[in-house]
Amino acid sequence: MKEQIQNCCKELRLSAALAENAMSMAGATNQEYLLNILKAEMRVLIALKHLMITVLIR
């Protein structure tokens, strides 16, 4: 299952962190589970964006 999720993330150009988060996230419903994963992915992407901006400024 984990390998399939990783392959989907790669194909969709999502972060590897999403695949890792998918294995540890929980939710009371499928929708809540998906929302939790998407929020975690957004946090990863925002952190990467801030890191890239920091590197470019230097």
CHARMM internal coordinates of N, CA and C (Angstrom, degrees):
IC EDIT
DIST 1 N 1 CA 1.4454
DIST 1 CA 1 C 1.5323
ANGL 1 N 1 CA 1 C 110.40
DIST 1 C 2 N 1.3341
ANGL 1 CA 1 C 2 N 115.67
DIHE 1 N 1 CA 1 C 2 N -45.64
DIST 2 N 2 CA 1.4666
ANGL 1 C 2 N 2 CA 119.41
DIHE 1 CA 1 C 2 N 2 CA -178.42
DIST 2 CA 2 C 1.5217
ANGL 2 N 2 CA 2 C 110.81
DIHE 1 C 2 N 2 CA 2 C -61.03
DIST 2 C 3 N 1.3252
ANGL 2 CA 2 C 3 N 117.00
DIHE 2 N 2 CA 2 C 3 N -41.30
DIST 3 N 3 CA 1.4700
ANGL 2 C 3 N 3 CA 120.66
DIHE 2 CA 2 C 3 N 3 CA 179.93
DIST 3 CA 3 C 1.5260
ANGL 3 N 3 CA 3 C 110.97
DIHE 2 C 3 N 3 CA 3 C -64.61
DIST 3 C 4 N 1.3104
ANGL 3 CA 3 C 4 N 117.12
DIHE 3 N 3 CA 3 C 4 N -38.79
DIST 4 N 4 CA 1.4647
ANGL 3 C 4 N 4 CA 120.71
DIHE 3 CA 3 C 4 N 4 CA 177.88
DIST 4 CA 4 C 1.5305
ANGL 4 N 4 CA 4 C 110.50
DIHE 3 C 4 N 4 CA 4 C -64.25
DIST 4 C 5 N 1.3204
ANGL 4 CA 4 C 5 N 117.44
DIHE 4 N 4 CA 4 C 5 N -41.62
DIST 5 N 5 CA 1.4603
ANGL 4 C 5 N 5 CA 121.80
DIHE 4 CA 4 C 5 N 5 CA 178.37
DIST 5 CA 5 C 1.5223
ANGL 5 N 5 CA 5 C 109.57
DIHE 4 C 5 N 5 CA 5 C -64.23
DIST 5 C 6 N 1.3257
ANGL 5 CA 5 C 6 N 117.02
DIHE 5 N 5 CA 5 C 6 N -43.39
DIST 6 N 6 CA 1.4659
ANGL 5 C 6 N 6 CA 120.82
DIHE 5 CA 5 C 6 N 6 CA 178.34
DIST 6 CA 6 C 1.5201
ANGL 6 N 6 CA 6 C 110.73
DIHE 5 C 6 N 6 CA 6 C -61.07
DIST 6 C 7 N 1.3217
ANGL 6 CA 6 C 7 N 117.69
DIHE 6 N 6 CA 6 C 7 N -42.77
DIST 7 N 7 CA 1.4616
ANGL 6 C 7 N 7 CA 121.19
DIHE 6 CA 6 C 7 N 7 CA 178.85
DIST 7 CA 7 C 1.5206
ANGL 7 N 7 CA 7 C 111.49
DIHE 6 C 7 N 7 CA 7 C -63.50
DIST 7 C 8 N 1.3188
ANGL 7 CA 7 C 8 N 117.31
DIHE 7 N 7 CA 7 C 8 N -41.04
DIST 8 N 8 CA 1.4671
ANGL 7 C 8 N 8 CA 120.96
DIHE 7 CA 7 C 8 N 8 CA 177.89
DIST 8 CA 8 C 1.5290
ANGL 8 N 8 CA 8 C 110.44
DIHE 7 C 8 N 8 CA 8 C -64.20
DIST 8 C 9 N 1.3137
ANGL 8 CA 8 C 9 N 117.07
DIHE 8 N 8 CA 8 C 9 N -43.62
DIST 9 N 9 CA 1.4627
ANGL 8 C 9 N 9 CA 120.99
DIHE 8 CA 8 C 9 N 9 CA 178.77
DIST 9 CA 9 C 1.5262
ANGL 9 N 9 CA 9 C 110.54
DIHE 8 C 9 N 9 CA 9 C -60.85
DIST 9 C 10 N 1.3083
ANGL 9 CA 9 C 10 N 116.05
DIHE 9 N 9 CA 9 C 10 N -42.20
DIST 10 N 10 CA 1.4659
ANGL 9 C 10 N 10 CA 120.47
DIHE 9 CA 9 C 10 N 10 CA 179.47
DIST 10 CA 10 C 1.5259
ANGL 10 N 10 CA 10 C 110.22
DIHE 9 C 10 N 10 CA 10 C -63.93
DIST 10 C 11 N 1.3176
ANGL 10 CA 10 C 11 N 116.71
DIHE 10 N 10 CA 10 C 11 N -46.16
DIST 11 N 11 CA 1.4600
ANGL 10 C 11 N 11 CA 121.61
DIHE 10 CA 10 C 11 N 11 CA -179.22
DIST 11 CA 11 C 1.5303
ANGL 11 N 11 CA 11 C 111.56
DIHE 10 C 11 N 11 CA 11 C -63.63
DIST 11 C 12 N 1.3318
ANGL 11 CA 11 C 12 N 116.53
DIHE 11 N 11 CA 11 C 12 N -36.54
DIST 12 N 12 CA 1.4639
ANGL 11 C 12 N 12 CA 121.52
DIHE 11 CA 11 C 12 N 12 CA 179.93
DIST 12 CA 12 C 1.5245
ANGL 12 N 12 CA 12 C 112.81
DIHE 11 C 12 N 12 CA 12 C -87.37
DIST 12 C 13 N 1.3346
ANGL 12 CA 12 C 13 N 115.89
DIHE 12 N 12 CA 12 C 13 N 0.43
DIST 13 N 13 CA 1.4591
ANGL 12 C 13 N 13 CA 122.54
DIHE 12 CA 12 C 13 N 13 CA -178.84
DIST 13 CA 13 C 1.5306
ANGL 13 N 13 CA 13 C 112.18
DIHE 12 C 13 N 13 CA 13 C 59.88
DIST 13 C 14 N 1.3157
ANGL 13 CA 13 C 14 N 115.02
DIHE 13 N 13 CA 13 C 14 N 42.51
DIST 14 N 14 CA 1.4617
ANGL 13 C 14 N 14 CA 121.92
DIHE 13 CA 13 C 14 N 14 CA 173.69
DIST 14 CA 14 C 1.5178
ANGL 14 N 14 CA 14 C 107.97
DIHE 13 C 14 N 14 CA 14 C -99.30
DIST 14 C 15 N 1.3075
ANGL 14 CA 14 C 15 N 116.36
DIHE 14 N 14 CA 14 C 15 N 162.43
DIST 15 N 15 CA 1.4593
ANGL 14 C 15 N 15 CA 119.44
DIHE 14 CA 14 C 15 N 15 CA -175.75
DIST 15 CA 15 C 1.5288
ANGL 15 N 15 CA 15 C 111.45
DIHE 14 C 15 N 15 CA 15 C -70.52
DIST 15 C 16 N 1.3150
ANGL 15 CA 15 C 16 N 114.50
DIHE 15 N 15 CA 15 C 16 N 155.04
DIST 16 N 16 CA 1.4638
ANGL 15 C 16 N 16 CA 120.34
DIHE 15 CA 15 C 16 N 16 CA 175.24
DIST 16 CA 16 C 1.5246
ANGL 16 N 16 CA 16 C 110.07
DIHE 15 C 16 N 16 CA 16 C -64.68
DIST 16 C 17 N 1.3334
ANGL 16 CA 16 C 17 N 116.57
DIHE 16 N 16 CA 16 C 17 N -25.55
DIST 17 N 17 CA 1.4669
ANGL 16 C 17 N 17 CA 121.00
DIHE 16 CA 16 C 17 N 17 CA 178.61
DIST 17 CA 17 C 1.5291
ANGL 17 N 17 CA 17 C 110.72
DIHE 16 C 17 N 17 CA 17 C -62.51
DIST 17 C 18 N 1.3238
ANGL 17 CA 17 C 18 N 117.24
DIHE 17 N 17 CA 17 C 18 N -31.66
DIST 18 N 18 CA 1.4626
ANGL 17 C 18 N 18 CA 119.48
DIHE 17 CA 17 C 18 N 18 CA 179.63
DIST 18 CA 18 C 1.5197
ANGL 18 N 18 CA 18 C 110.25
DIHE 17 C 18 N 18 CA 18 C -62.71
DIST 18 C 19 N 1.3131
ANGL 18 CA 18 C 19 N 116.75
DIHE 18 N 18 CA 18 C 19 N -42.35
DIST 19 N 19 CA 1.4695
ANGL 18 C 19 N 19 CA 120.68
DIHE 18 CA 18 C 19 N 19 CA 178.75
DIST 19 CA 19 C 1.5243
ANGL 19 N 19 CA 19 C 110.35
DIHE 18 C 19 N 19 CA 19 C -62.95
DIST 19 C 20 N 1.3308
ANGL 19 CA 19 C 20 N 116.41
DIHE 19 N 19 CA 19 C 20 N -41.23
DIST 20 N 20 CA 1.4708
ANGL 19 C 20 N 20 CA 119.81
DIHE 19 CA 19 C 20 N 20 CA 178.21
DIST 20 CA 20 C 1.5280
ANGL 20 N 20 CA 20 C 110.50
DIHE 19 C 20 N 20 CA 20 C -65.81
DIST 20 C 21 N 1.3363
ANGL 20 CA 20 C 21 N 116.33
DIHE 20 N 20 CA 20 C 21 N -43.86
DIST 21 N 21 CA 1.4601
ANGL 20 C 21 N 21 CA 120.27
DIHE 20 CA 20 C 21 N 21 CA 179.91
DIST 21 CA 21 C 1.5214
ANGL 21 N 21 CA 21 C 111.96
DIHE 20 C 21 N 21 CA 21 C -63.92
DIST 21 C 22 N 1.3180
ANGL 21 CA 21 C 22 N 117.21
DIHE 21 N 21 CA 21 C 22 N -33.27
DIST 22 N 22 CA 1.4578
ANGL 21 C 22 N 22 CA 120.88
DIHE 21 CA 21 C 22 N 22 CA -179.46
DIST 22 CA 22 C 1.5254
ANGL 22 N 22 CA 22 C 111.68
DIHE 21 C 22 N 22 CA 22 C -60.95
DIST 22 C 23 N 1.3188
ANGL 22 CA 22 C 23 N 116.01
DIHE 22 N 22 CA 22 C 23 N -28.59
DIST 23 N 23 CA 1.4594
ANGL 22 C 23 N 23 CA 119.72
DIHE 22 CA 22 C 23 N 23 CA -178.41
DIST 23 CA 23 C 1.5304
ANGL 23 N 23 CA 23 C 112.30
DIHE 22 C 23 N 23 CA 23 C -81.53
DIST 23 C 24 N 1.3392
ANGL 23 CA 23 C 24 N 117.58
DIHE 23 N 23 CA 23 C 24 N -18.49
DIST 24 N 24 CA 1.4626
ANGL 23 C 24 N 24 CA 119.27
DIHE 23 CA 23 C 24 N 24 CA -175.52
DIST 24 CA 24 C 1.5311
ANGL 24 N 24 CA 24 C 113.59
DIHE 23 C 24 N 24 CA 24 C -116.15
DIST 24 C 25 N 1.3178
ANGL 24 CA 24 C 25 N 117.90
DIHE 24 N 24 CA 24 C 25 N -11.78
DIST 25 N 25 CA 1.4668
ANGL 24 C 25 N 25 CA 121.00
DIHE 24 CA 24 C 25 N 25 CA -178.73
DIST 25 CA 25 C 1.5203
ANGL 25 N 25 CA 25 C 110.54
DIHE 24 C 25 N 25 CA 25 C -76.38
DIST 25 C 26 N 1.3118
ANGL 25 CA 25 C 26 N 114.79
DIHE 25 N 25 CA 25 C 26 N 157.63
DIST 26 N 26 CA 1.4552
ANGL 25 C 26 N 26 CA 120.98
DIHE 25 CA 25 C 26 N 26 CA 176.75
DIST 26 CA 26 C 1.5158
ANGL 26 N 26 CA 26 C 108.73
DIHE 25 C 26 N 26 CA 26 C -140.86
DIST 26 C 27 N 1.3009
ANGL 26 CA 26 C 27 N 115.95
DIHE 26 N 26 CA 26 C 27 N 163.98
DIST 27 N 27 CA 1.4513
ANGL 26 C 27 N 27 CA 122.05
DIHE 26 CA 26 C 27 N 27 CA 176.15
DIST 27 CA 27 C 1.5122
ANGL 27 N 27 CA 27 C 109.22
DIHE 26 C 27 N 27 CA 27 C -164.60
DIST 27 C 28 N 1.3081
ANGL 27 CA 27 C 28 N 116.08
DIHE 27 N 27 CA 27 C 28 N 151.69
DIST 28 N 28 CA 1.4604
ANGL 27 C 28 N 28 CA 120.60
DIHE 27 CA 27 C 28 N 28 CA -179.04
DIST 28 CA 28 C 1.5297
ANGL 28 N 28 CA 28 C 110.78
DIHE 27 C 28 N 28 CA 28 C -68.62
DIST 28 C 29 N 1.3291
ANGL 28 CA 28 C 29 N 116.94
DIHE 28 N 28 CA 28 C 29 N -27.69
DIST 29 N 29 CA 1.4630
ANGL 28 C 29 N 29 CA 122.00
DIHE 28 CA 28 C 29 N 29 CA 178.52
DIST 29 CA 29 C 1.5258
ANGL 29 N 29 CA 29 C 107.91
DIHE 28 C 29 N 29 CA 29 C -132.27
DIST 29 C 30 N 1.3111
ANGL 29 CA 29 C 30 N 115.78
DIHE 29 N 29 CA 29 C 30 N 168.08
DIST 30 N 30 CA 1.4689
ANGL 29 C 30 N 30 CA 119.82
DIHE 29 CA 29 C 30 N 30 CA 176.05
DIST 30 CA 30 C 1.5163
ANGL 30 N 30 CA 30 C 111.07
DIHE 29 C 30 N 30 CA 30 C -59.56
DIST 30 C 31 N 1.3266
ANGL 30 CA 30 C 31 N 116.08
DIHE 30 N 30 CA 30 C 31 N -39.57
DIST 31 N 31 CA 1.4524
ANGL 30 C 31 N 31 CA 120.86
DIHE 30 CA 30 C 31 N 31 CA -179.39
DIST 31 CA 31 C 1.5199
ANGL 31 N 31 CA 31 C 111.46
DIHE 30 C 31 N 31 CA 31 C -65.44
DIST 31 C 32 N 1.3215
ANGL 31 CA 31 C 32 N 117.27
DIHE 31 N 31 CA 31 C 32 N -41.41
DIST 32 N 32 CA 1.4644
ANGL 31 C 32 N 32 CA 121.13
DIHE 31 CA 31 C 32 N 32 CA 178.62
DIST 32 CA 32 C 1.5372
ANGL 32 N 32 CA 32 C 110.20
DIHE 31 C 32 N 32 CA 32 C -66.49
DIST 32 C 33 N 1.3120
ANGL 32 CA 32 C 33 N 116.78
DIHE 32 N 32 CA 32 C 33 N -39.48
DIST 33 N 33 CA 1.4630
ANGL 32 C 33 N 33 CA 121.74
DIHE 32 CA 32 C 33 N 33 CA 176.78
DIST 33 CA 33 C 1.5325
ANGL 33 N 33 CA 33 C 109.76
DIHE 32 C 33 N 33 CA 33 C -59.98
DIST 33 C 34 N 1.3349
ANGL 33 CA 33 C 34 N 116.87
DIHE 33 N 33 CA 33 C 34 N -48.65
DIST 34 N 34 CA 1.4564
ANGL 33 C 34 N 34 CA 121.15
DIHE 33 CA 33 C 34 N 34 CA 179.21
DIST 34 CA 34 C 1.5222
ANGL 34 N 34 CA 34 C 110.92
DIHE 33 C 34 N 34 CA 34 C -62.00
DIST 34 C 35 N 1.3165
ANGL 34 CA 34 C 35 N 117.53
DIHE 34 N 34 CA 34 C 35 N -43.63
DIST 35 N 35 CA 1.4597
ANGL 34 C 35 N 35 CA 121.33
DIHE 34 CA 34 C 35 N 35 CA 178.54
DIST 35 CA 35 C 1.5197
ANGL 35 N 35 CA 35 C 111.11
DIHE 34 C 35 N 35 CA 35 C -60.05
DIST 35 C 36 N 1.3141
ANGL 35 CA 35 C 36 N 117.93
DIHE 35 N 35 CA 35 C 36 N -42.85
DIST 36 N 36 CA 1.4674
ANGL 35 C 36 N 36 CA 121.55
DIHE 35 CA 35 C 36 N 36 CA 178.96
DIST 36 CA 36 C 1.5227
ANGL 36 N 36 CA 36 C 111.36
DIHE 35 C 36 N 36 CA 36 C -62.17
DIST 36 C 37 N 1.3240
ANGL 36 CA 36 C 37 N 117.04
DIHE 36 N 36 CA 36 C 37 N -41.74
DIST 37 N 37 CA 1.4657
ANGL 36 C 37 N 37 CA 120.78
DIHE 36 CA 36 C 37 N 37 CA 178.83
DIST 37 CA 37 C 1.5244
ANGL 37 N 37 CA 37 C 110.54
DIHE 36 C 37 N 37 CA 37 C -66.17
DIST 37 C 38 N 1.3335
ANGL 37 CA 37 C 38 N 116.93
DIHE 37 N 37 CA 37 C 38 N -43.87
DIST 38 N 38 CA 1.4652
ANGL 37 C 38 N 38 CA 120.25
DIHE 37 CA 37 C 38 N 38 CA -179.34
DIST 38 CA 38 C 1.5255
ANGL 38 N 38 CA 38 C 111.82
DIHE 37 C 38 N 38 CA 38 C -65.31
DIST 38 C 39 N 1.3223
ANGL 38 CA 38 C 39 N 117.32
DIHE 38 N 38 CA 38 C 39 N -38.21
DIST 39 N 39 CA 1.4708
ANGL 38 C 39 N 39 CA 120.56
DIHE 38 CA 38 C 39 N 39 CA 177.05
DIST 39 CA 39 C 1.5265
ANGL 39 N 39 CA 39 C 110.79
DIHE 38 C 39 N 39 CA 39 C -64.32
DIST 39 C 40 N 1.3161
ANGL 39 CA 39 C 40 N 116.62
DIHE 39 N 39 CA 39 C 40 N -40.22
DIST 40 N 40 CA 1.4656
ANGL 39 C 40 N 40 CA 120.43
DIHE 39 CA 39 C 40 N 40 CA 178.04
DIST 40 CA 40 C 1.5228
ANGL 40 N 40 CA 40 C 109.77
DIHE 39 C 40 N 40 CA 40 C -64.95
DIST 40 C 41 N 1.3316
ANGL 40 CA 40 C 41 N 117.82
DIHE 40 N 40 CA 40 C 41 N -40.53
DIST 41 N 41 CA 1.4614
ANGL 40 C 41 N 41 CA 121.60
DIHE 40 CA 40 C 41 N 41 CA 178.14
DIST 41 CA 41 C 1.5275
ANGL 41 N 41 CA 41 C 110.15
DIHE 40 C 41 N 41 CA 41 C -63.07
DIST 41 C 42 N 1.3202
ANGL 41 CA 41 C 42 N 117.40
DIHE 41 N 41 CA 41 C 42 N -40.48
DIST 42 N 42 CA 1.4584
ANGL 41 C 42 N 42 CA 120.84
DIHE 41 CA 41 C 42 N 42 CA 177.96
DIST 42 CA 42 C 1.5262
ANGL 42 N 42 CA 42 C 110.77
DIHE 41 C 42 N 42 CA 42 C -62.11
DIST 42 C 43 N 1.3316
ANGL 42 CA 42 C 43 N 117.30
DIHE 42 N 42 CA 42 C 43 N -41.21
DIST 43 N 43 CA 1.4673
ANGL 42 C 43 N 43 CA 120.28
DIHE 42 CA 42 C 43 N 43 CA 178.16
DIST 43 CA 43 C 1.5267
ANGL 43 N 43 CA 43 C 110.77
DIHE 42 C 43 N 43 CA 43 C -61.76
DIST 43 C 44 N 1.3299
ANGL 43 CA 43 C 44 N 117.17
DIHE 43 N 43 CA 43 C 44 N -41.60
DIST 44 N 44 CA 1.4668
ANGL 43 C 44 N 44 CA 121.03
DIHE 43 CA 43 C 44 N 44 CA 178.72
DIST 44 CA 44 C 1.5198
ANGL 44 N 44 CA 44 C 110.43
DIHE 43 C 44 N 44 CA 44 C -63.18
DIST 44 C 45 N 1.3144
ANGL 44 CA 44 C 45 N 116.97
DIHE 44 N 44 CA 44 C 45 N -46.71
DIST 45 N 45 CA 1.4663
ANGL 44 C 45 N 45 CA 120.50
DIHE 44 CA 44 C 45 N 45 CA -178.47
DIST 45 CA 45 C 1.5277
ANGL 45 N 45 CA 45 C 111.93
DIHE 44 C 45 N 45 CA 45 C -65.41
DIST 45 C 46 N 1.3156
ANGL 45 CA 45 C 46 N 117.53
DIHE 45 N 45 CA 45 C 46 N -38.40
DIST 46 N 46 CA 1.4663
ANGL 45 C 46 N 46 CA 120.92
DIHE 45 CA 45 C 46 N 46 CA 177.88
DIST 46 CA 46 C 1.5263
ANGL 46 N 46 CA 46 C 109.96
DIHE 45 C 46 N 46 CA 46 C -65.90
DIST 46 C 47 N 1.3163
ANGL 46 CA 46 C 47 N 117.17
DIHE 46 N 46 CA 46 C 47 N -41.99
DIST 47 N 47 CA 1.4628
ANGL 46 C 47 N 47 CA 120.74
DIHE 46 CA 46 C 47 N 47 CA 178.67
DIST 47 CA 47 C 1.5291
ANGL 47 N 47 CA 47 C 110.49
DIHE 46 C 47 N 47 CA 47 C -62.71
DIST 47 C 48 N 1.3253
ANGL 47 CA 47 C 48 N 117.08
DIHE 47 N 47 CA 47 C 48 N -42.18
DIST 48 N 48 CA 1.4676
ANGL 47 C 48 N 48 CA 120.53
DIHE 47 CA 47 C 48 N 48 CA 178.39
DIST 48 CA 48 C 1.5236
ANGL 48 N 48 CA 48 C 111.31
DIHE 47 C 48 N 48 CA 48 C -65.03
DIST 48 C 49 N 1.3142
ANGL 48 CA 48 C 49 N 116.45
DIHE 48 N 48 CA 48 C 49 N -39.57
DIST 49 N 49 CA 1.4594
ANGL 48 C 49 N 49 CA 120.89
DIHE 48 CA 48 C 49 N 49 CA 178.23
DIST 49 CA 49 C 1.5256
ANGL 49 N 49 CA 49 C 110.88
DIHE 48 C 49 N 49 CA 49 C -61.87
DIST 49 C 50 N 1.3342
ANGL 49 CA 49 C 50 N 116.28
DIHE 49 N 49 CA 49 C 50 N -45.35
DIST 50 N 50 CA 1.4641
ANGL 49 C 50 N 50 CA 120.34
DIHE 49 CA 49 C 50 N 50 CA 178.48
DIST 50 CA 50 C 1.5258
ANGL 50 N 50 CA 50 C 111.13
DIHE 49 C 50 N 50 CA 50 C -63.36
DIST 50 C 51 N 1.3222
ANGL 50 CA 50 C 51 N 116.65
DIHE 50 N 50 CA 50 C 51 N -39.39
DIST 51 N 51 CA 1.4585
ANGL 50 C 51 N 51 CA 120.83
DIHE 50 CA 50 C 51 N 51 CA 177.61
DIST 51 CA 51 C 1.5241
ANGL 51 N 51 CA 51 C 111.41
DIHE 50 C 51 N 51 CA 51 C -62.98
DIST 51 C 52 N 1.3058
ANGL 51 CA 51 C 52 N 116.53
DIHE 51 N 51 CA 51 C 52 N -43.60
DIST 52 N 52 CA 1.4660
ANGL 51 C 52 N 52 CA 120.10
DIHE 51 CA 51 C 52 N 52 CA 179.58
DIST 52 CA 52 C 1.5147
ANGL 52 N 52 CA 52 C 111.42
DIHE 51 C 52 N 52 CA 52 C -64.33
DIST 52 C 53 N 1.3226
ANGL 52 CA 52 C 53 N 116.89
DIHE 52 N 52 CA 52 C 53 N -39.80
DIST 53 N 53 CA 1.4626
ANGL 52 C 53 N 53 CA 120.70
DIHE 52 CA 52 C 53 N 53 CA 178.71
DIST 53 CA 53 C 1.5246
ANGL 53 N 53 CA 53 C 109.52
DIHE 52 C 53 N 53 CA 53 C -64.81
DIST 53 C 54 N 1.3195
ANGL 53 CA 53 C 54 N 117.02
DIHE 53 N 53 CA 53 C 54 N -42.49
DIST 54 N 54 CA 1.4633
ANGL 53 C 54 N 54 CA 121.97
DIHE 53 CA 53 C 54 N 54 CA 178.95
DIST 54 CA 54 C 1.5253
ANGL 54 N 54 CA 54 C 110.55
DIHE 53 C 54 N 54 CA 54 C -60.42
DIST 54 C 55 N 1.3135
ANGL 54 CA 54 C 55 N 116.96
DIHE 54 N 54 CA 54 C 55 N -43.89
DIST 55 N 55 CA 1.4614
ANGL 54 C 55 N 55 CA 121.82
DIHE 54 CA 54 C 55 N 55 CA -179.43
DIST 55 CA 55 C 1.5280
ANGL 55 N 55 CA 55 C 110.06
DIHE 54 C 55 N 55 CA 55 C -65.96
DIST 55 C 56 N 1.3132
ANGL 55 CA 55 C 56 N 117.26
DIHE 55 N 55 CA 55 C 56 N -41.03
DIST 56 N 56 CA 1.4687
ANGL 55 C 56 N 56 CA 120.92
DIHE 55 CA 55 C 56 N 56 CA -179.33
DIST 56 CA 56 C 1.5334
ANGL 56 N 56 CA 56 C 112.30
DIHE 55 C 56 N 56 CA 56 C -67.61
DIST 56 C 57 N 1.3196
ANGL 56 CA 56 C 57 N 116.78
DIHE 56 N 56 CA 56 C 57 N -33.18
DIST 57 N 57 CA 1.4640
ANGL 56 C 57 N 57 CA 120.97
DIHE 56 CA 56 C 57 N 57 CA -179.20
DIST 57 CA 57 C 1.5259
ANGL 57 N 57 CA 57 C 110.47
DIHE 56 C 57 N 57 CA 57 C -68.98
DIST 57 C 58 N 1.2951
ANGL 57 CA 57 C 58 N 116.63
DIHE 57 N 57 CA 57 C 58 N -34.41
DIST 58 N 58 CA 1.4668
ANGL 57 C 58 N 58 CA 120.37
DIHE 57 CA 57 C 58 N 58 CA -177.25
DIST 58 CA 58 C 1.4525
ANGL 58 N 58 CA 58 C 109.51
DIHE 57 C 58 N 58 CA 58 C -72.32
END
COOR INIT
IC SEED 1 N 1 CA 1 C
IC BUILD
